[in-house]
């Protein structure tokens, strides 16, 4: 199959897989609301989730890997041979995927150890306080700074690049490219949440839903055109 068709298939699969796992994490772990809960609550709930919850987080991480593959293929599908667009969009896609992977990978590999140590009946109060500090430091750095802040920034930038290329491409109706700029702006608004802009969270969440629909629609056009 052609590169546009493979890209289109991934554009359909990735958002659907992402949202399915996201929904399962909501039901099993109160995600993402739980991220704003006290550390004690998060670690106890994580421990209660067992191996199934760890598997869900691993699957969630894998959706970011798939996004990276789709993001690398997309520039070649939209503007093959473009000496500026292809390397820039490819680099942005790789960074967007990498920061999401680095943010998520702590859940299946690091948090289980912290949750197990924290919930041990023999753990002292001092040990639990130390574990809570480690968890919060990791949560703020890997989760908020890398996974969320940089993830929003580079996902938004990648979306702008792809949408702009679609506007100029004969493969797509121009309105579909312009439509992609809407969730891109909303996703970027998520970086303002840590600055105290309260609407940033809901705007970002809604924008990811719109982004998912837009990516799937783009994938359908690629499959048909490819």
VENURDA-V943844 format. One record per residue. N is the residue number from 1. SS is DSSP state (h for helix, s for strand, l for the rest). BURIAL is 1 if it has 24 or more other C-alpha atoms within 12 Angstrom, else 0. Layout:
N SS BURIAL
N SS BURIAL
This chain:
1 l 0
2 l 0
3 h 1
4 h 1
5 h 1
6 h 1
7 h 1
8 h 1
9 h 1
10 h 1
11 h 1
12 h 1
13 h 1
14 h 1
15 h 1
16 h 1
17 h 1
18 h 1
19 h 1
20 h 0
21 h 1
22 h 1
23 h 0
24 h 1
25 h 1
26 h 0
27 h 0
28 h 1
29 h 1
30 l 0
31 l 0
32 l 0
33 h 0
34 h 0
35 h 1
36 h 0
37 l 0
38 l 0
39 h 1
40 h 1
41 h 0
42 h 1
43 h 1
44 h 1
45 h 1
46 h 1
47 h 1
48 h 0
49 h 1
50 h 0
51 h 0
52 h 0
53 h 1
54 h 1
55 h 0
56 h 1
57 h 1
58 h 1
59 h 1
60 h 1
61 h 1
62 h 1
63 h 1
64 h 1
65 h 1
66 h 1
67 h 1
68 h 1
69 h 1
70 h 1
71 h 1
72 h 1
73 h 1
74 h 1
75 h 1
76 h 1
77 h 1
78 h 1
79 l 1
80 l 0
81 l 0
82 l 0
83 l 0
84 l 0
85 h 1
86 h 1
87 h 0
88 h 1
89 h 1
90 h 1
91 h 1
92 h 1
93 h 1
94 h 1
95 h 1
96 h 1
97 h 1
98 h 1
99 h 1
100 h 1
101 h 1
102 h 1
103 h 1
104 h 1
105 h 1
106 h 1
107 h 1
108 h 1
109 h 0
110 h 1
111 h 1
112 h 1
113 h 0
114 h 1
115 h 1
116 h 1
117 h 1
118 h 1
119 l 1
120 l 0
121 l 0
122 l 0
123 l 0
124 l 0
125 h 0
126 h 0
127 h 0
128 h 1
129 h 0
130 h 0
131 h 1
132 h 1
133 h 0
134 h 1
135 h 1
136 h 1
137 h 0
138 h 1
139 h 1
140 h 0
141 h 0
142 h 1
143 h 1
144 h 1
145 h 1
146 h 1
147 h 1
148 h 1
149 h 1
150 h 1
151 h 1
152 h 1
153 h 1
154 h 1
155 h 1
156 h 1
157 h 1
158 h 1
159 h 1
160 h 1
161 h 1
162 h 1
163 h 1
164 h 1
165 h 1
166 h 1
167 h 1
168 h 0
169 l 0
170 l 0
171 l 1
172 l 1
173 l 0
174 h 0
175 h 0
176 h 1
177 h 1
178 h 1
179 h 1
180 h 1
181 h 1
182 h 1
183 h 1
184 h 1
185 h 1
186 h 1
187 h 1
188 h 1
189 h 1
190 h 1
191 h 1
192 h 1
193 h 1
194 h 0
195 h 0
196 l 0
197 l 0
198 l 0
199 h 0
200 h 1
201 h 1
202 h 0
203 h 1
204 h 1
205 h 1
206 h 0
207 h 1
208 h 1
209 h 1
210 h 1
211 h 1
212 h 1
213 h 1
214 h 1
215 h 1
216 h 1
217 h 1
218 h 1
219 h 1
220 h 1
221 h 1
222 h 1
223 h 1
224 h 0
225 h 1
226 l 0
